[in-house]
């Protein structure tokens, strides 16, 4: 019997992906563990290994296809004695859903019409546009006899998720549908706050432009940061940090470590300073978990890394316990693999605190957007020579770096955030203490 090859879930949050490339073709012999395809998630392109062995049968999803739902049958694998012509192509719906059956086929001729059996939720609306819903949401909708077209999704990009279906009542229509039907046809529809592509394109008719399709990463960044600014009550704390002692200490350390091929950056010290600050203020080492706060014991610090078309936030786990040289080596490795999109999901998920450093681009200061579920993110500007008043009241020149801590007020209150930032400043202005 032919074996179905399903679209894999390559990360805990993955609901769909792009089948970037097939590495086998129909008729190829496949062994368990062979790499048969490359799957593009929202963050990375990952290799997909065969679990079973056999002969590659019909390929049902062409390479380059976007938006393939997890558990969709993407190909078939033949066992000994089977040929591709004898294999019936399965439904393109994700495994676990049933194909709809026309009512006329269910009711026997010459008899009274049988009670309607609820059909599984359609994947399209009446106008032919696609409905985005998770496989679990589709199954629950079928069980509850709900039409997905009547629901509004609360997931990324309006995707219908489990909670939307569980909270819906059979026969209920969303408020927006009722409002639309009640509207006067002759009344002009105002441009929505987030206009659709066609509406925006009409504004620029006659102007030269290049349309850039959104890849999975760009869509995810847009959805997550929109969610962050709409749902997270941000507040901001700012401090200036004198870097002269740190720069001198870093120069001395690098001279001593040169024979080992180690060169510490200012960012390495910032990572260490933040990790130690979270240990000093453990109540701030926390994340928002919907109906509760999770307080972490280790300091898992994420660092934003810019790549072409987006960014990654690889996480340095147990950063408080690692030496500066170990943090430096790990950060270089993570940043290199991030730019090549070779990070595994566990390397960029998690953490309680993030750092975004734009100082190397000459940015003096900025406000960073919190990456949920993190409790805070530190925005780091460049070190600039400025006139400052010394401890004795005399005017002197110092290298000053401006930082802004964006804080989730649901997790961290103002005084607690100020305490964390104070420890970060103290660690960086007295770098020797970070080695104790």
C-alpha positions in Angstrom: 0.0 0.0 0.0 1.4 3.4 -1.0 2.6 5.6 1.8 1.5 9.2 2.1 4.3 11.8 2.6 2.9 14.7 4.6 4.0 18.3 4.9 6.0 18.3 8.1 5.8 20.7 11.1 9.4 21.8 11.3 8.8 24.1 14.3 6.3 24.2 17.1 4.4 27.2 15.6 4.6 26.2 12.0 1.1 25.9 10.3 2.2 26.2 6.7 5.3 26.4 4.6 6.7 26.7 1.1 7.9 23.5 -0.7 11.1 25.2 -1.9 12.7 22.3 -3.8 12.3 18.6 -4.5 15.6 16.7 -4.3 14.1 13.5 -5.7 11.9 12.7 -8.7 9.3 10.1 -9.4 10.8 6.6 -9.7 13.9 7.3 -7.5 14.7 4.8 -4.8 14.5 6.4 -1.3 16.0 5.1 1.9 15.0 6.2 5.4 17.0 9.2 6.4 17.5 10.5 2.8 16.9 14.2 2.2 14.0 14.4 -0.2 13.0 18.0 -0.2 13.8 21.5 1.2 11.0 23.2 3.1 10.9 27.0 3.7 9.4 28.0 7.0 8.8 31.6 8.1 12.4 31.8 9.2 14.6 29.2 7.4 14.9 26.7 4.7 15.2 23.3 6.2 15.9 19.8 4.9 13.1 17.2 5.0 14.2 13.6 5.6 12.3 10.5 4.5 11.0 8.4 7.3 10.2 5.3 5.3 11.9 3.6 2.4 10.5 2.8 -1.0 10.2 4.1 -4.6 9.2 7.8 -5.0 5.7 7.9 -6.4 3.6 10.8 -7.7 4.7 14.2 -6.5 1.4 16.0 -5.7 2.8 19.5 -4.6 5.1 21.2 -7.1 8.3 22.9 -5.8 7.9 26.6 -5.3 4.3 26.1 -4.0 3.6 28.5 -1.1 1.1 28.2 1.8 1.1 24.4 2.0 -0.6 23.5 5.2 1.0 21.2 7.7 -0.1 17.5 7.2 -1.1 18.1 3.6 -0.2 15.1 1.5 2.7 16.3 -0.8 3.8 13.1 -2.4 3.3 9.3 -2.3 5.9 6.6 -1.8 5.4 3.2 -3.4 6.2 -0.1 -1.9 7.5 -3.2 -3.8 5.2 -4.3 -6.6 3.3 -1.0 -6.8 3.3 1.4 -9.8 2.4 5.0 -9.9 -0.7 4.4 -12.1 -2.3 2.3 -9.5 -2.1 4.9 -6.8 -5.2 7.1 -6.3 -4.3 10.7 -5.6 -5.5 11.6 -2.1 -7.4 14.8 -1.3 -5.2 17.9 -1.2 -6.8 18.7 2.2 -4.6 18.2 5.3 -4.7 14.7 6.7 -7.5 14.4 9.2 -10.1 16.3 7.2 -12.7 14.6 5.1 -13.5 15.6 1.5 -17.0 17.1 1.0 -19.6 14.8 -0.6 -22.4 16.4 -2.7 -25.8 16.1 -0.9 -27.3 14.6 -4.1 -25.0 11.6 -3.8 -26.0 11.0 -0.1 -29.8 11.0 -0.6 -31.3 7.9 -2.3 -33.6 8.6 -5.3 -37.3 8.2 -4.8 -37.2 8.8 -1.0 -37.9 11.7 1.1 -34.9 14.0 1.5 -32.7 12.8 4.2 -31.6 15.1 7.0 -28.6 17.1 5.8 -25.3 15.8 7.0 -23.0 18.7 7.8 -20.2 18.9 5.3 -16.6 19.6 6.4 -15.8 23.3 6.3 -15.0 24.7 2.8 -11.5 26.0 2.1 -12.9 28.9 0.0 -15.5 31.6 0.4 -18.4 32.1 -2.0 -16.4 34.5 -4.1 -13.6 32.0 -4.5 -11.1 33.5 -2.2 -9.2 31.2 0.1 -10.0 30.7 3.8 -6.9 30.5 6.0 -7.4 28.2 8.9 -5.3 25.7 10.9 -5.9 22.0 10.4 -7.1 21.7 14.0 -9.5 24.6 13.5 -10.9 22.9 10.4 -11.5 19.6 12.2 -13.3 21.4 15.1 -15.4 23.4 12.7 -16.5 20.2 11.0 -17.5 18.7 14.3 -19.5 21.7 15.3 -21.1 22.2 11.8 -19.6 25.6 11.5 -19.0 27.4 8.2 -15.4 28.8 8.3 -16.5 31.6 5.9 -18.6 33.1 8.7 -15.7 33.3 11.2 -13.1 36.0 11.7 -9.6 34.7 12.5 -7.5 36.1 15.3 -4.3 34.4 14.2 -1.5 35.8 12.0 -2.8 37.4 8.8 -6.4 36.7 9.9 -5.9 32.9 10.1 -8.7 31.1 11.9 -7.3 29.2 14.9 -8.6 26.8 17.5 -9.9 29.5 19.9 -11.9 31.2 17.1 -13.8 28.0 16.3 -14.3 26.9 20.0 -15.8 30.3 20.8 -18.1 30.5 17.8 -21.7 29.4 17.9 -23.3 27.4 15.1 -25.2 29.7 12.7 -23.6 32.8 14.1 -22.1 35.3 11.7 -19.4 37.7 12.6 -20.3 41.3 13.3 -18.5 42.5 10.2 -20.7 40.3 8.0 -23.9 41.6 9.6 -22.7 45.2 9.2 -21.9 44.6 5.6 -25.3 43.2 4.7 -27.0 46.1 6.5 -25.0 48.8 4.8 -26.7 50.9 2.1 -25.4 49.7 -1.3 -25.1 53.3 -2.7 -23.0 54.5 0.2 -19.3 54.7 -0.8 -17.1 52.3 1.2 -14.3 54.1 3.1 -10.7 52.9 2.5 -9.9 50.5 5.3 -7.1 51.4 7.7 -5.1 48.5 6.3 -5.9 48.7 2.6 -5.8 45.6 0.4 -3.3 45.3 -2.4 -5.8 46.3 -5.2 -6.9 49.5 -3.3 -3.3 50.6 -2.8 -2.3 49.7 -6.3 -5.1 52.0 -7.6 -3.6 54.9 -5.8 -0.4 54.6 -7.8 -1.8 54.0 -11.2 0.4 55.7 -13.8 3.5 55.7 -11.5 6.5 53.5 -12.0 7.0 50.9 -9.2 8.2 47.4 -8.7 6.0 45.0 -6.9 7.9 42.8 -4.3 6.0 39.7 -3.2 6.2 39.0 0.6 8.1 35.8 1.5 7.3 33.8 4.6 9.8 35.8 6.8 8.4 39.2 5.8 4.8 38.1 6.4 5.7 36.8 9.8 7.6 39.9 10.8 4.7 42.1 9.7 2.2 39.9 11.6 4.2 39.6 14.8 5.3 43.3 15.1 1.8 44.5 14.3 0.5 42.2 17.1 3.2 43.5 19.4 2.4 47.2 18.9 -1.4 46.6 19.1 -1.4 44.3 22.1 1.7 45.0 24.2 1.5 48.1 26.5 5.1 49.4 25.8 6.8 51.9 28.0 10.3 53.2 27.5 13.3 53.9 29.8 16.4 55.8 28.6 19.9 56.1 30.0 23.3 57.3 28.9 26.2 55.0 29.5 29.8 56.2 29.7 31.9 53.7 27.8 35.5 54.9 28.4 36.3 52.3 31.1 34.7 49.6 29.0 36.6 50.5 25.8 39.9 50.6 27.7 39.2 47.3 29.4 38.2 45.7 26.1 41.4 46.9 24.4 43.5 45.4 27.1 41.7 42.0 27.0 41.8 41.8 23.2 45.6 42.4 23.3 46.0 39.5 25.7 43.6 37.2 23.8 45.1 37.9 20.4 47.2 34.8 20.4 44.0 32.7 21.0 42.3 34.3 18.0 39.7 35.9 20.2 38.4 39.5 19.6 35.7 40.7 21.9 33.2 43.3 20.7 31.3 45.9 22.7 28.1 43.9 21.9 29.6 40.9 23.7 29.9 43.0 26.9 26.3 44.2 26.4 25.0 40.6 26.2 26.9 39.7 29.4 25.7 42.9 31.2 22.1 42.2 30.4 22.4 38.5 31.4 23.8 39.5 34.8 21.3 42.2 35.3 18.4 39.7 34.9 20.1 37.6 37.6 20.3 40.6 39.8 16.6 41.4 39.2 15.0 37.9 38.8 11.4 39.3 38.8 12.2 41.0 35.5 13.5 37.8 33.9 10.0 36.9 32.7 7.7 36.5 29.7 4.0 37.0 29.1 2.1 33.8 28.7 -1.5 34.9 28.0 -3.1 34.4 31.4 0.1 34.2 33.5 3.7 35.3 33.7 6.6 32.8 33.4 9.7 33.7 35.4 12.8 32.1 34.0 15.8 31.0 36.1 18.6 31.2 33.5 19.3 34.4 31.5 18.4 33.4 27.9 19.2 36.6 25.9 18.2 37.0 22.2 20.1 39.3 19.9 18.7 40.7 16.7 20.7 39.9 13.6 19.9 41.7 10.3 19.7 39.5 7.2 18.6 40.1 3.7 14.9 40.6 3.7 14.4 40.5 7.5 16.0 39.5 10.7 16.6 36.7 13.2 16.8 36.8 16.9 19.1 33.9 17.9 19.1 33.1 21.6 22.2 32.7 23.8 21.0 30.4 26.5 22.5 30.5 30.0 24.4 33.7 29.0 25.0 34.6 32.7 27.2 31.5 33.2 29.3 31.8 30.0 32.6 33.7 29.7 32.9 36.7 27.4 35.0 34.7 25.0 32.4 31.9 24.9 29.6 34.4 24.3 31.6 36.0 21.5 32.3 32.7 19.7 28.7 31.6 20.1 27.3 34.9 18.8 29.6 34.9 15.8 28.5 31.3 14.9 24.8 32.1 15.3 25.0 35.4 13.3 26.8 33.6 10.5 24.3 30.8 10.3 21.4 33.3 10.6 22.6 35.2 7.5 22.7 31.8 5.7 19.3 30.9 7.1 20.7 27.8 8.6 19.5 28.2 12.1 17.3 25.5 13.6 14.0 26.6 15.3 15.3 25.9 18.8 18.1 28.4 18.2 15.9 31.4 17.6 12.9 30.6 19.8 12.6 31.4 23.5 14.5 33.8 25.6 13.0 36.4 27.9 15.0 39.5 26.9 16.3 40.8 23.6 19.0 43.2 22.4 18.8 45.3 19.2 22.1 47.2 18.4 22.0 49.8 15.6 25.0 51.6 16.9 27.3 50.3 14.2 25.0 52.0 11.7 25.5 55.4 13.3 22.1 55.5 15.1 22.3 57.6 18.3 19.1 56.2 19.8 15.8 54.5 18.9 12.9 52.6 20.4 12.7 48.9 19.7 9.5 46.9 19.4 9.2 44.0 21.9 9.4 40.6 20.4 6.6 38.6 22.1 6.6 36.8 24.5 9.7 38.7 25.8 9.3 41.0 28.7 11.7 43.7 27.4 14.2 44.6 24.6 17.2 46.9 24.9 17.8 49.3 22.0 21.5 50.2 21.7 22.8 53.3 20.0 26.3 54.3 19.0 29.1 55.5 21.3 29.7 59.2 20.6 32.2 61.6 22.2 30.3 64.2 24.1 31.1 66.9 26.7 30.0 65.7 30.2 30.3 67.0 33.7 32.8 64.9 35.7 32.5 63.9 39.4 34.5 66.9 40.4 32.2 69.2 38.5 34.7 69.9 35.7 33.7 69.6 32.1 35.4 66.7 30.2 35.0 64.7 27.1 33.6 61.1 27.3 32.4 58.4 25.0 28.6 58.1 25.7 26.2 55.5 24.5 22.5 56.0 24.6 20.2 53.0 25.4 16.4 52.6 25.5 14.7 49.8 27.3 11.3 48.9 25.9 9.3 47.2 28.5 6.0 45.2 28.5 4.0 46.7 31.4 2.0 43.5 31.8 5.2 41.8 32.9 7.5 44.5 34.3 6.4 47.6 36.2 8.2 51.0 35.9 10.4 50.7 39.1 11.4 47.1 38.2 12.4 48.1 34.7 14.4 51.0 36.1 16.2 48.7 38.4 17.1 46.3 35.5 18.4 49.2 33.5 20.5 50.5 36.4 22.2 47.1 36.7 22.9 47.1 33.0 24.5 50.6 33.2 26.5 49.6 36.3 27.9 46.5 34.6 29.0 48.3 31.5 30.5 51.3 33.3 32.4 48.9 35.7 33.2 46.1 33.3 35.7 44.4 35.6 32.8 43.3 37.9 31.4 41.2 35.1 34.4 38.8 35.4 33.9 38.2 39.2 
